[in-house]
Amino acid sequence: MIALTSYSDKKTKKAFDQLVGPAFSIWDILKKGRVGSAYFKVAALRLGEYFPELQQAPDVRAVLELRPNGILIHLKHRNDTYAWALPFYQMHLYHTDHLGIYGQGLGIQLYKDKQYEKNLGFLRILEQAKADFHERFPPLEANPPYGSSL
């Protein structure tokens, strides 16, 4: 789910909270350490039909925010802020020439530059949170063995 979040909207906040969980409390932040990244420079955006002006912009920045059941990707362009809620069960991370985050048929590629080096600690926390989520809620087996019941 992607939405323009430059102006606060209770319906959007509630939808984000239902999809990826509420924001962490101050106590959770103190226990976890970091729950947000520093800015990343965006190399490419693939948002389908959503916000074509954002996909064409050359100077978009992104901040990743960890939530209990996923992440919020905040995209900043000029004075506008957009947020993309991506649950862990739909999220795929790829570390190639760029850091790629994909899900829901959409994608974002982030540059691996000085900011990426600063965010390596946060990325480890993010990958561990995704692994913990999949331990709590394992994905269903695609082809269960013959004769087994679900």
C-alpha positions, -999 to +999 in steps of 0.1 A: +000+000+000+014+034-010+000+067+001+008+104+001+016+111+038+026+148+036-005+156+056-017+134+084-047+112+077-061+089+104-075+064+079-040+060+063-023+057+096-048+030+107-044+011+074-006+012+078-009+000+115-032-029+104-008-039+076+026-037+093+018-031+129+020+000+151+051+020+155+075+008+182+072+024+217+101+042+232+109+012+254+110-011+224+133+013+206+157+014+236+157-025+237+161-030+199+185-002+192+176+013+158+142+010+142+149+035+114+176+040+088+194+071+076+185+084+042+192+063+011+195+077-024+170+060-047+185+046-079+152+034-094+115+032-085+090+008-099+056+017-084+034+006-113+006+031-119+011+048-086+025+083-085+042+085-119+057+119-111+076+103-083+090+076-105+104+102-130+120+124-103+159+122-102+163+133-065+142+109-044+154+099-010+142+070+011+141+061+048+132+026+061+112+023+093+110-011+110+076-021+123+066-054+141+052-071+110+070-053+082+086-020+071+074+014+060+095+029+032+092+067+034+099+084+001+108+121+001+107+143-030+108+180-026+080+189-001+060+157-006+064+125+015+050+092+005+050+059+024+049+024+012+038-003+038+054-036+030+047-067+052+076-091+059+058-120+042+057-100+009+092-084+012+122-096-007+157-080-002+185-083-028+220-072-023+235-068-058+250-036-073+221-018-056+200-027-025+167-040-040+135-042-020+106-058-038+070-068-029+034-064-040+045-062-076+065-030-069+102-023-063+128+001-052+166+001-058+188+020-034+224+031-041+252+014-023+272+045-013+284+061+020+248+061+033+245+024+026+277+018+047+261+038+075+229+017+073+246-017+074+238-021+111+201-013+105+200-037+076+212-065+098+185-057+123+159-056+095+170-090+082+169-105+117+134-091+122+123-107+090+138-140+100+121-138+134+088-131+118+091-162+095+100-183+126+068-172+143+047-175+111+063-200+088+051-199+052+028-227+041+045-255+021+038-251-016+034-288-023+027-308+009+036-345+008+010-369-005-015-380+021-008-352+046-036-329+057-033-292+065 
